[in-house]
């Protein structure tokens, strides 16, 4: 009888823990969604695109300098 009572008490204690965990997970998911975060893969893709754009910009700047030099002659 004591064993059954103890088991019933443990089950009653365990349920609020599960409810709290569920509510915390939902709250954290909502908070992360509102933060407008990006994934590591997206960040790396954007860094690659930025590096590529910077290289093209440097090449174009060199072309402009070359053309300016030619025009001054």
N, CA, C and O atoms as a MOPAC input file, in Angstrom:
PM7 MOZYME 1SCF
protein

 N      0.82800 1    -1.19700 1     0.00000 1
 C      0.00000 1     0.00000 1     0.00000 1
 C      0.87200 1     1.26100 1     0.00000 1
 O      0.59800 1     2.21600 1    -0.72600 1
 N      1.90500 1     1.25000 1     0.80800 1
 C      2.80700 1     2.40100 1     0.84500 1
 C      3.50100 1     2.56500 1    -0.50200 1
 O      3.71900 1     3.68200 1    -0.97100 1
 N      3.84400 1     1.43700 1    -1.11400 1
 C      4.50700 1     1.47300 1    -2.42100 1
 C      3.58700 1     2.12000 1    -3.46100 1
 O      4.04400 1     2.92800 1    -4.27000 1
 N      2.31100 1     1.77700 1    -3.44800 1
 C      1.34700 1     2.34900 1    -4.38900 1
 C      1.16700 1     3.83800 1    -4.13100 1
 O      1.05700 1     4.62100 1    -5.07400 1
 N      1.13600 1     4.23000 1    -2.87600 1
 C      1.00900 1     5.64300 1    -2.52100 1
 C      2.23300 1     6.42400 1    -2.97700 1
 O      2.11900 1     7.52300 1    -3.52000 1
 N      3.39500 1     5.84400 1    -2.75100 1
 C      4.63600 1     6.48400 1    -3.17900 1
 C      4.66400 1     6.63400 1    -4.69700 1
 O      5.05400 1     7.68200 1    -5.21300 1
 N      4.25800 1     5.60600 1    -5.39900 1
 C      4.21300 1     5.66200 1    -6.86300 1
 C      3.23600 1     6.74500 1    -7.33200 1
 O      3.54100 1     7.47700 1    -8.27400 1
 N      2.08300 1     6.85800 1    -6.70000 1
 C      1.09900 1     7.87800 1    -7.06300 1
 C      1.65200 1     9.28000 1    -6.82800 1
 O      1.42400 1    10.18500 1    -7.63100 1
 N      2.37100 1     9.45500 1    -5.73700 1
 C      2.97800 1    10.76500 1    -5.43700 1
 C      4.03400 1    11.10900 1    -6.48200 1
 O      4.07900 1    12.23700 1    -6.97300 1
 N      4.87800 1    10.14600 1    -6.82100 1
 C      5.91600 1    10.37800 1    -7.83200 1
 C      5.30900 1    10.73200 1    -9.18600 1
 O      5.83700 1    11.58800 1    -9.89600 1
 N      4.20400 1    10.08300 1    -9.54700 1
 C      3.53300 1    10.40700 1   -10.80400 1
 C      2.97300 1    11.82600 1   -10.77800 1
 O      3.01800 1    12.53100 1   -11.78600 1
 N      2.44700 1    12.24300 1    -9.63300 1
 C      1.90400 1    13.59700 1    -9.49700 1
 C      3.01000 1    14.64100 1    -9.58100 1
 O      2.79700 1    15.72700 1   -10.12000 1
 N      4.17200 1    14.32900 1    -9.06200 1
 C      5.30400 1    15.26500 1    -9.10500 1
 C      5.87600 1    15.33800 1   -10.51300 1
 O      6.31400 1    16.40100 1   -10.95200 1
 N      5.87500 1    14.23100 1   -11.21100 1
 C      6.47300 1    14.16800 1   -12.54600 1
 C      5.67400 1    14.96900 1   -13.57300 1
 O      6.27100 1    15.54800 1   -14.48100 1
 N      4.36500 1    15.02300 1   -13.46600 1
 C      3.53500 1    15.72000 1   -14.44900 1
 C      3.83000 1    17.22000 1   -14.51000 1
 O      3.99400 1    17.74500 1   -15.61100 1
 N      3.90600 1    17.94000 1   -13.37900 1
 C      4.24600 1    19.36200 1   -13.48800 1
 C      5.61600 1    19.59400 1   -14.13200 1
 O      5.81700 1    20.58000 1   -14.84000 1
 N      6.54700 1    18.68400 1   -13.88200 1
 C      7.87000 1    18.79200 1   -14.50400 1
 C      7.74500 1    18.70400 1   -16.02100 1
 O      8.36100 1    19.48500 1   -16.74500 1
 N      6.94900 1    17.75700 1   -16.49600 1
 C      6.74400 1    17.61100 1   -17.94400 1
 C      6.04400 1    18.83300 1   -18.52500 1
 O      6.40600 1    19.31000 1   -19.60000 1
 N      5.03900 1    19.33600 1   -17.80700 1
 C      4.32200 1    20.53100 1   -18.26300 1
 C      5.26100 1    21.73100 1   -18.33000 1
 O      5.23400 1    22.49400 1   -19.29600 1
 N      6.08700 1    21.89400 1   -17.30900 1
 C      7.03000 1    23.01000 1   -17.27200 1
 C      8.02500 1    22.90000 1   -18.41800 1
 O      8.32100 1    23.89300 1   -19.08200 1
 N      8.53900 1    21.70400 1   -18.65200 1
 C      9.48500 1    21.50600 1   -19.75000 1
 C      8.83800 1    21.83300 1   -21.09100 1
 O      9.45000 1    22.49100 1   -21.93300 1
 N      7.61100 1    21.37900 1   -21.29100 1
 C      6.88800 1    21.65600 1   -22.53700 1
 C      6.68700 1    23.16300 1   -22.72400 1
 O      6.91400 1    23.69600 1   -23.81100 1
 N      6.26300 1    23.84100 1   -21.66000 1
 C      6.03200 1    25.28900 1   -21.74100 1
 C      7.31900 1    26.05500 1   -21.98500 1
 O      7.32700 1    27.02300 1   -22.74500 1
 N      8.39800 1    25.63900 1   -21.35500 1
 C      9.68300 1    26.31500 1   -21.56700 1
 C     10.18500 1    26.13500 1   -22.99100 1
 O     10.71100 1    27.07000 1   -23.59400 1
 N     10.02100 1    24.93100 1   -23.52600 1
 C     10.43300 1    24.69500 1   -24.90900 1
 C      9.63200 1    25.57700 1   -25.87300 1
 O     10.19600 1    26.16300 1   -26.79700 1
 N      8.34900 1    25.66700 1   -25.65800 1
 C      7.50800 1    26.50300 1   -26.51600 1
 C      7.90700 1    27.97000 1   -26.40100 1
 O      7.96400 1    28.68200 1   -27.40400 1
 N      8.18100 1    28.42000 1   -25.18700 1
 C      8.59200 1    29.80300 1   -24.96600 1
 C      9.93000 1    30.09800 1   -25.63400 1
 O     10.09100 1    31.14100 1   -26.26800 1
 N     10.88400 1    29.19000 1   -25.49700 1
 C     12.19100 1    29.38500 1   -26.12700 1
 C     12.09600 1    29.36500 1   -27.64700 1
 O     12.74200 1    30.16800 1   -28.32000 1
 N     11.29700 1    28.45300 1   -28.19100 1
 C     11.11500 1    28.41500 1   -29.64800 1
 C     10.52500 1    29.71800 1   -30.16200 1
 O     10.94700 1    30.22800 1   -31.20000 1
 N      9.56800 1    30.24900 1   -29.45400 1
 C      8.95000 1    31.51700 1   -29.85200 1
 C      9.95900 1    32.65500 1   -29.78000 1
 O     10.00200 1    33.50200 1   -30.67300 1
 N     10.76700 1    32.68300 1   -28.72800 1
 C     11.77200 1    33.73800 1   -28.56800 1
 C     12.81600 1    33.67500 1   -29.67400 1
 O     13.20600 1    34.71000 1   -30.21500 1
 N     13.27000 1    32.48500 1   -30.01200 1
 C     14.27000 1    32.32900 1   -31.07500 1
 C     13.68400 1    32.75100 1   -32.41900 1
 O     14.37000 1    33.38100 1   -33.22400 1
 N     12.44700 1    32.41600 1   -32.66000 1
 C     11.79100 1    32.80100 1   -33.90700 1
 C     11.70600 1    34.32500 1   -34.03100 1
 O     11.90300 1    34.86800 1   -35.11800 1
 N     11.41900 1    35.00300 1   -32.94800 1
 C     11.29800 1    36.46100 1   -32.96700 1
 C     12.64700 1    37.14700 1   -33.12900 1
 O     12.69600 1    38.30500 1   -33.54400 1
 N     13.73900 1    36.46500 1   -32.81100 1
 C     15.07000 1    37.07200 1   -32.88600 1
 C     15.55600 1    37.23500 1   -34.32400 1
 O     16.53600 1    37.94300 1   -34.55500 1
 N     14.91600 1    36.61600 1   -35.27400 1
 C     15.28900 1    36.71500 1   -36.68000 1
 C     16.73900 1    36.27900 1   -36.88500 1
 O     17.53200 1    36.99500 1   -37.49500 1
 N     17.07100 1    35.11100 1   -36.37400 1
 C     18.41500 1    34.56400 1   -36.48200 1
 C     18.59900 1    33.86800 1   -37.82100 1
 O     17.62900 1    33.46200 1   -38.46000 1
 N     19.85700 1    33.73300 1   -38.24000 1
 C     20.16900 1    32.99000 1   -39.45500 1
 C     21.04100 1    31.79700 1   -39.08800 1
 O     21.71600 1    31.79000 1   -38.05900 1
 N     21.01000 1    30.80500 1   -39.94100 1
 C     21.79100 1    29.59600 1   -39.68800 1
 C     23.25900 1    29.83800 1   -40.02600 1
 O     23.59500 1    30.79700 1   -40.72200 1
 N     24.10400 1    28.98500 1   -39.54200 1
 C     25.54700 1    29.05600 1   -39.83300 1
 C     25.77300 1    28.94200 1   -41.33500 1
 O     26.61400 1    29.64600 1   -41.89400 1
 N     25.01800 1    28.04800 1   -41.99500 1
 C     25.16100 1    27.86200 1   -43.43700 1
 C     24.81500 1    29.14200 1   -44.19500 1
 O     25.50900 1    29.51100 1   -45.14300 1
 N     23.74900 1    29.81500 1   -43.77900 1
 C     23.35900 1    31.06700 1   -44.43400 1
 C     24.42700 1    32.13300 1   -44.21700 1
 O     24.74800 1    32.88200 1   -45.14000 1
 N     24.97200 1    32.20900 1   -43.03000 1
 C     26.02800 1    33.17200 1   -42.73700 1
 C     27.25500 1    32.91200 1   -43.61300 1
 O     27.83200 1    33.84400 1   -44.17100 1
 N     27.64600 1    31.65400 1   -43.73000 1
 C     28.80000 1    31.30100 1   -44.56400 1
 C     28.53800 1    31.60700 1   -46.03600 1
 O     29.43300 1    32.06100 1   -46.74800 1
 N     27.31000 1    31.35900 1   -46.49000 1
 C     26.95000 1    31.67600 1   -47.88200 1
 C     27.04100 1    33.17100 1   -48.14100 1
 O     27.54100 1    33.59800 1   -49.18200 1
 N     26.55800 1    33.96500 1   -47.19600 1
 C     26.61700 1    35.41900 1   -47.33400 1
 C     28.06600 1    35.91900 1   -47.30000 1
 O     28.41400 1    36.85000 1   -48.02600 1
 N     28.91700 1    35.30100 1   -46.45700 1
 C     30.33000 1    35.68500 1   -46.40400 1
 C     31.02700 1    35.38200 1   -47.72500 1
 O     31.84300 1    36.17300 1   -48.19700 1
 N     30.70400 1    34.23600 1   -48.32100 1
 C     31.28200 1    33.87300 1   -49.61900 1
 C     30.84800 1    34.87100 1   -50.68800 1
 O     31.66600 1    35.31100 1   -51.49700 1
 N     29.58200 1    35.22400 1   -50.69500 1
 C     29.08100 1    36.19500 1   -51.67200 1
 C     29.73100 1    37.56200 1   -51.47200 1
 O     30.06500 1    38.23800 1   -52.44500 1
 N     29.91200 1    37.96900 1   -50.22700 1
 C     30.55200 1    39.25300 1   -49.94500 1
 C     32.01200 1    39.24900 1   -50.38800 1
 O     32.48600 1    40.22800 1   -50.96500 1
 N     32.72000 1    38.16700 1   -50.12600 1
 C     34.11400 1    38.06400 1   -50.56200 1
 C     34.21700 1    38.13900 1   -52.08200 1
 O     35.10200 1    38.80500 1   -52.62000 1
 N     33.31800 1    37.46000 1   -52.76000 1
 C     33.30000 1    37.48900 1   -54.22000 1
 C     33.03300 1    38.91100 1   -54.72800 1
 O     33.69200 1    39.37300 1   -55.65900 1
 N     32.09100 1    39.58500 1   -54.13100 1
 C     31.77500 1    40.96100 1   -54.53200 1
 C     32.96300 1    41.88800 1   -54.27700 1
 O     33.24700 1    42.77400 1   -55.08400 1
 N     33.65300 1    41.68500 1   -53.15900 1
 C     34.83300 1    42.50900 1   -52.86100 1
 C     35.93800 1    42.28900 1   -53.88100 1
 O     36.59900 1    43.24300 1   -54.29100 1
 N     36.14800 1    41.03700 1   -54.29800 1
 C     37.17300 1    40.74500 1   -55.30600 1
 C     36.82200 1    41.41100 1   -56.63500 1
 O     37.69700 1    41.96100 1   -57.30300 1
 N     35.55300 1    41.36400 1   -57.01900 1
 C     35.11800 1    42.01300 1   -58.25500 1
 C     35.28900 1    43.53000 1   -58.15900 1
 O     35.68800 1    44.17500 1   -59.12900 1
 N     34.98800 1    44.09400 1   -56.99200 1
 C     35.14700 1    45.52900 1   -56.79200 1
 C     36.60900 1    45.94100 1   -56.92300 1
 O     36.91200 1    46.95600 1   -57.55100 1
 N     37.50800 1    45.17300 1   -56.34500 1
 C     38.93900 1    45.47400 1   -56.45000 1
 C     39.39200 1    45.41300 1   -57.90400 1
 O     40.14700 1    46.27400 1   -58.35500 1
 N     38.94300 1    44.41300 1   -58.63000 1
 C     39.30400 1    44.29000 1   -60.05000 1
 C     38.77300 1    45.47400 1   -60.84600 1
 O     39.47200 1    45.99900 1   -61.71300 1
 N     37.55600 1    45.89700 1   -60.56500 1
 C     36.98300 1    47.05200 1   -61.27600 1
 C     37.71900 1    48.34100 1   -60.92700 1
 O     37.92600 1    49.19200 1   -61.79300 1
 N     38.11500 1    48.49000 1   -59.66200 1
 C     38.87500 1    49.67300 1   -59.27200 1
 C     40.21400 1    49.72200 1   -60.00800 1
 O     40.66000 1    50.79500 1   -60.41300 1
 N     40.84900 1    48.57900 1   -60.18200 1
 C     42.11400 1    48.52600 1   -60.91600 1
 C     41.89300 1    48.89000 1   -62.37800 1
 O     42.71200 1    49.59100 1   -62.97200 1
 N     40.80100 1    48.42300 1   -62.96000 1
 C     40.48500 1    48.77100 1   -64.34800 1
 C     40.25700 1    50.27100 1   -64.49800 1
 O     40.71300 1    50.87500 1   -65.46900 1
 N     39.55700 1    50.87200 1   -63.54300 1
 C     39.30200 1    52.31000 1   -63.59000 1
 C     40.62000 1    53.07200 1   -63.51900 1
 O     40.82400 1    54.02700 1   -64.26800 1
 N     41.51600 1    52.65900 1   -62.62600 1
 C     42.82400 1    53.32000 1   -62.52500 1
 C     43.61000 1    53.20300 1   -63.83800 1
 O     44.24700 1    54.15600 1   -64.28400 1
 N     43.54800 1    52.02100 1   -64.43700 1
 C     44.23500 1    51.81400 1   -65.71400 1
 C     43.64600 1    52.72700 1   -66.77700 1
 O     44.39000 1    53.36400 1   -67.52200 1
 N     42.33300 1    52.80300 1   -66.86000 1
 C     41.67600 1    53.65600 1   -67.85200 1
 C     41.96400 1    55.13500 1   -67.59600 1
 O     42.15700 1    55.89900 1   -68.54200 1
 N     41.99400 1    55.54000 1   -66.34400 1
 C     42.31200 1    56.93300 1   -66.00800 1
 C     43.73600 1    57.27600 1   -66.43000 1
 O     44.00200 1    58.36900 1   -66.93100 1
 N     44.64300 1    56.33200 1   -66.22200 1
 C     46.03000 1    56.54600 1   -66.61800 1
 C     46.13700 1    56.67700 1   -68.13300 1
 O     46.87500 1    57.52500 1   -68.63400 1
 N     45.40400 1    55.84100 1   -68.86400 1
 C     45.42300 1    55.90100 1   -70.32000 1
 C     44.84100 1    57.22000 1   -70.85000 1
 O     45.31800 1    57.76700 1   -71.84400 1
 N     43.81300 1    57.71500 1   -70.17600 1
 C     43.17200 1    58.95600 1   -70.61400 1
 C     44.06600 1    60.16800 1   -70.35400 1
 O     43.98900 1    61.16200 1   -71.07600 1
 N     44.90700 1    60.09100 1   -69.33100 1
 C     45.76100 1    61.21700 1   -68.99000 1
 C     46.95300 1    61.34400 1   -69.93400 1
 O     47.61300 1    62.38300 1   -69.95900 1
 N     47.23200 1    60.30900 1   -70.70000 1
 C     48.37800 1    60.35000 1   -71.62900 1
 C     48.07200 1    61.07800 1   -72.88700 1
 O     48.93300 1    61.19300 1   -73.75800 1

